Amino acid sequence: MNNKEIAQVRKSYTKGYYARIRKAKEEGRPVAYTTALGPTELLYAMGVEVCMPENYVTICCAKQMAKGFCEEAEERSISRDLCSYARCGLGMMYAKDGPMGSLPEPDFIVGAVSACDPHAKWWELEARHYHVPLFLMDAPYTLHGEVKPHDEAWMISELKRLAAFVEEHTGRPFVEEDFRERVRLSGEAHATFAEIQELRKRIPAPRGMREMVGDLFYLITQAGRRESVDYYRMVLEETRERVGRGEGVVDEEKIRLYFHNIPLWFNLQTLDWLAAQGAVVAMDFYTNHVWHGFFFDGGRFDSGDPFKNLARKWLFFDNHVGLPVKLSRSLRSAREWGCQGAIFFSNRSCKVYSIGQPEQMRVLEEELGIRSFTFEAEMADPRSFSMDRWKERVDLFLESLAAAER
């Protein structure tokens, strides 16, 4: 199975996933809106269908519908300075529409206060709009990447508090063995995903950022489900075969890049354009440091305690770590994946991911001699970006990298 066929499998499954959520609502089974941070493993274990408006926003962007929904939210006094994920998501809520129709109304909402400030208020607005219970999960910050016993205990207590909340509002009991199996499946999916990421070190790179950001759908929305494990096994097999044949994701790999921040969901063609120039994003921040941070840093679900395993995963999201960890991760990414240059997206919508970028660019140049290019936009609002201007600037950057290699 090649990359195009894998993409078609994912596209078909995504449509089925949203149909599954609607069917659950029609049949009276509980549906929860959640932040993309999850924790889906616990919710699936308790028979709750998980719906992530943030994921729906990325689909909306890909279908060039985000501008209209952002404007819908702005017309209702939502500031344009707010995160474009939130504006687009709220716009879809107000308009009762979306790329595959409106999302079914939630029975309750699970948000997070530790992701960023707009996250907490976004879910509060949605809970008020739908008149449903809201659970906001708290978390400590592991600024140096070291989880102390009290950090772990805090996170475990939040997960147990969520389990009690779900029991209260659905009447469904928490069964630890069901939870254990969901966490086991999540760990297996992450471990397989880690193998795929390791193969990106090969020259030519068999899988780039364009493919990997699509793969993330399963790691985020389907964590704890067998389908996630099956999908990554399929991708791993195909990636190994490409390595065996010496095939890269671009026809002629000339430059290997590191990309920092969320992709431009409304313009993933930026990655296609890079590939056409022979520039492959061999390693990226989004698919590793954000959703896969615990595993990227060498962790595994091996404690035997599903609460402890899931707590550790949560505590290593990029949202919860400090600048020393961010610097270390960027240096390792660029060094081990053989990157010759870096692109930093200064994301006006996501300050929590953009903070510390100047320091990371400085360290990459001082310690590895890697120069960086930076641009500013928003990940979900096409009004913030000019493709022509971006091409012009990146083309000059790639020329300077190629000249340095000669």
DALINDA-V927547 format. One record per residue. N is the residue number from 1. BURIAL is b if it has 24 or more other C-alpha atoms within 12 Angstrom, else e. Layout:
n->N burial->BURIAL
n->N burial->BURIAL
This chain:
n->1 burial->e
n->2 burial->e
n->3 burial->b
n->4 burial->e
n->5 burial->e
n->6 burial->b
n->7 burial->b
n->8 burial->e
n->9 burial->b
n->10 burial->b
n->11 burial->e
n->12 burial->e
n->13 burial->e
n->14 burial->b
n->15 burial->e
n->16 burial->e
n->17 burial->b
n->18 burial->b
n->19 burial->e
n->20 burial->e
n->21 burial->b
n->22 burial->b
n->23 burial->e
n->24 burial->b
n->25 burial->e
n->26 burial->e
n->27 burial->e
n->28 burial->e
n->29 burial->b
n->30 burial->b
n->31 burial->b
n->32 burial->b
n->33 burial->b
n->34 burial->b
n->35 burial->b
n->36 burial->b
n->37 burial->b
n->38 burial->b
n->39 burial->b
n->40 burial->b
n->41 burial->b
n->42 burial->b
n->43 burial->b
n->44 burial->b
n->45 burial->b
n->46 burial->b
n->47 burial->b
n->48 burial->b
n->49 burial->b
n->50 burial->b
n->51 burial->b
n->52 burial->b
n->53 burial->b
n->54 burial->b
n->55 burial->b
n->56 burial->b
n->57 burial->b
n->58 burial->b
n->59 burial->b
n->60 burial->b
n->61 burial->b
n->62 burial->b
n->63 burial->e
n->64 burial->b
n->65 burial->b
n->66 burial->b
n->67 burial->b
n->68 burial->b
n->69 burial->b
n->70 burial->b
n->71 burial->b
n->72 burial->b
n->73 burial->b
n->74 burial->b
n->75 burial->e
n->76 burial->e
n->77 burial->e
n->78 burial->b
n->79 burial->e
n->80 burial->b
n->81 burial->e
n->82 burial->b
n->83 burial->b
n->84 burial->b
n->85 burial->b
n->86 burial->b
n->87 burial->b
n->88 burial->b
n->89 burial->b
n->90 burial->b
n->91 burial->b
n->92 burial->b
n->93 burial->b
n->94 burial->b
n->95 burial->e
n->96 burial->e
n->97 burial->b
n->98 burial->b
n->99 burial->b
n->100 burial->e
n->101 burial->e
n->102 burial->b
n->103 burial->b
n->104 burial->b
n->105 burial->b
n->106 burial->b
n->107 burial->b
n->108 burial->b
n->109 burial->b
n->110 burial->b
n->111 burial->b
n->112 burial->b
n->113 burial->b
n->114 burial->b
n->115 burial->b
n->116 burial->b
n->117 burial->e
n->118 burial->b
n->119 burial->b
n->120 burial->b
n->121 burial->b
n->122 burial->b
n->123 burial->b
n->124 burial->b
n->125 burial->b
n->126 burial->b
n->127 burial->b
n->128 burial->e
n->129 burial->e
n->130 burial->b
n->131 burial->e
n->132 burial->e
n->133 burial->b
n->134 burial->b
n->135 burial->b
n->136 burial->b
n->137 burial->b
n->138 burial->b
n->139 burial->b
n->140 burial->b
n->141 burial->b
n->142 burial->b
n->143 burial->e
n->144 burial->e
n->145 burial->b
n->146 burial->e
n->147 burial->b
n->148 burial->e
n->149 burial->e
n->150 burial->e
n->151 burial->b
n->152 burial->b
n->153 burial->e
n->154 burial->b
n->155 burial->b
n->156 burial->b
n->157 burial->e
n->158 burial->b
n->159 burial->b
n->160 burial->b
n->161 burial->e
n->162 burial->b
n->163 burial->b
n->164 burial->e
n->165 burial->b
n->166 burial->b
n->167 burial->e
n->168 burial->e
n->169 burial->b
n->170 burial->b
n->171 burial->e
n->172 burial->e
n->173 burial->e
n->174 burial->b
n->175 burial->e
n->176 burial->e
n->177 burial->e
n->178 burial->e
n->179 burial->b
n->180 burial->b
n->181 burial->b
n->182 burial->b
n->183 burial->b
n->184 burial->b
n->185 burial->b
n->186 burial->b
n->187 burial->b
n->188 burial->b
n->189 burial->b
n->190 burial->b
n->191 burial->b
n->192 burial->b
n->193 burial->b
n->194 burial->b
n->195 burial->b
n->196 burial->b
n->197 burial->b
n->198 burial->b
n->199 burial->b
n->200 burial->b
n->201 burial->b
n->202 burial->b
n->203 burial->b
n->204 burial->b
n->205 burial->b
n->206 burial->b
n->207 burial->b
n->208 burial->b
n->209 burial->b
n->210 burial->b
n->211 burial->b
n->212 burial->b
n->213 burial->b
n->214 burial->b
n->215 burial->b
n->216 burial->b
n->217 burial->b
n->218 burial->b
n->219 burial->b
n->220 burial->b
n->221 burial->b
n->222 burial->b
n->223 burial->b
n->224 burial->b
n->225 burial->b
n->226 burial->b
n->227 burial->b
n->228 burial->b
n->229 burial->b
n->230 burial->b
n->231 burial->b
n->232 burial->b
n->233 burial->b
n->234 burial->b
n->235 burial->b
n->236 burial->b
n->237 burial->b
n->238 burial->b
n->239 burial->b
n->240 burial->b
n->241 burial->e
n->242 burial->b
n->243 burial->b
n->244 burial->e
n->245 burial->e
n->246 burial->e
n->247 burial->b
n->248 burial->b
n->249 burial->b
n->250 burial->b
n->251 burial->e
n->252 burial->e
n->253 burial->b
n->254 burial->b
n->255 burial->b
n->256 burial->b
n->257 burial->b
n->258 burial->b
n->259 burial->b
n->260 burial->b
n->261 burial->b
n->262 burial->b
n->263 burial->b
n->264 burial->b
n->265 burial->b
n->266 burial->b
n->267 burial->b
n->268 burial->b
n->269 burial->e
n->270 burial->b
n->271 burial->b
n->272 burial->e
n->273 burial->b
n->274 burial->b
n->275 burial->b
n->276 burial->e
n->277 burial->b
n->278 burial->b
n->279 burial->b
n->280 burial->b
n->281 burial->b
n->282 burial->b
n->283 burial->b
n->284 burial->b
n->285 burial->b
n->286 burial->b
n->287 burial->b
n->288 burial->b
n->289 burial->b
n->290 burial->b
n->291 burial->b
n->292 burial->b
n->293 burial->b
n->294 burial->b
n->295 burial->b
n->296 burial->b
n->297 burial->b
n->298 burial->e
n->299 burial->b
n->300 burial->b
n->301 burial->b
n->302 burial->e
n->303 burial->e
n->304 burial->e
n->305 burial->e
n->306 burial->b
n->307 burial->b
n->308 burial->b
n->309 burial->b
n->310 burial->b
n->311 burial->b
n->312 burial->b
n->313 burial->b
n->314 burial->b
n->315 burial->b
n->316 burial->b
n->317 burial->b
n->318 burial->b
n->319 burial->b
n->320 burial->b
n->321 burial->b
n->322 burial->b
n->323 burial->b
n->324 burial->e
n->325 burial->b
n->326 burial->b
n->327 burial->b
n->328 burial->b
n->329 burial->b
n->330 burial->b
n->331 burial->b
n->332 burial->b
n->333 burial->b
n->334 burial->b
n->335 burial->b
n->336 burial->b
n->337 burial->b
n->338 burial->b
n->339 burial->b
n->340 burial->b
n->341 burial->b
n->342 burial->b
n->343 burial->b
n->344 burial->b
n->345 burial->b
n->346 burial->b
n->347 burial->b
n->348 burial->b
n->349 burial->b
n->350 burial->b
n->351 burial->b
n->352 burial->b
n->353 burial->b
n->354 burial->b
n->355 burial->b
n->356 burial->b
n->357 burial->b
n->358 burial->b
n->359 burial->e
n->360 burial->b
n->361 burial->b
n->362 burial->e
n->363 burial->b
n->364 burial->b
n->365 burial->e
n->366 burial->e
n->367 burial->e
n->368 burial->b
n->369 burial->e
n->370 burial->b
n->371 burial->b
n->372 burial->b
n->373 burial->b
n->374 burial->b
n->375 burial->b
n->376 burial->b
n->377 burial->b
n->378 burial->b
n->379 burial->b
n->380 burial->b
n->381 burial->b
n->382 burial->b
n->383 burial->b
n->384 burial->b
n->385 burial->b
n->386 burial->e
n->387 burial->b
n->388 burial->e
n->389 burial->e
n->390 burial->b
n->391 burial->b
n->392 burial->e
n->393 burial->e
n->394 burial->b
n->395 burial->e
n->396 burial->e
n->397 burial->b
n->398 burial->b
n->399 burial->e
n->400 burial->e
n->401 burial->b
n->402 burial->e
n->403 burial->e
n->404 burial->e
n->405 burial->e
n->406 burial->e
